[in-house]
Amino acid sequence: MPFGNTHNQLKMNYSAEQEFPDLSKHNNHMAKVLTPDMYAGLRDKQTPSGFTLDDVIQTGVDNPGHPFIMTVGCVAGDEETYDVFKDLLDPVIEDRHGGYKPTDKHKTDLNSDNLQVWAETCGRSSPASARALRRCDRVLRLKASGFF
């Protein structure tokens, strides 16, 4: 297994109430969604590679966030994480992406005629100049926006 999961077995010596992190001062989507009941229901689960709920939420527990910047607060360690921990991740994704539900489909437009090249908005009209995009500095963006 890529992820060592002995910590998941050891924590089962404690109740879910004892293990539930204090998220009262956290500003992230995970802290907003995760409840003690949800934690109790998911804490003994793991993906086939050994990724656990504690692995999912660790970054959000360690980094409480900024009062004015809402962070995600959780990570997926592998593809199966989205299925095993869907009770947590689906609401987090929905909240973070403005109502994007598990049943929604990403809108994709593969028609190359509809591509917009950022370089054009930086005052460059040639598609060949797109490779010079990194040279599009703040002044050029301001000029293109009509600020100057």
Salt bridges, closest charged atoms under 4 A:
ASP54 OD2 - LYS11 NZ 3.04
ASP55 OD1 - HIS7 NE2 3.47
ASP90 OD2 - LYS86 NZ 3.08
GLU94 OE2 - LYS101 NZ 3.16
ASP95 OD2 - HIS29 ND1 2.66
ASP95 OD2 - LYS32 NZ 2.99
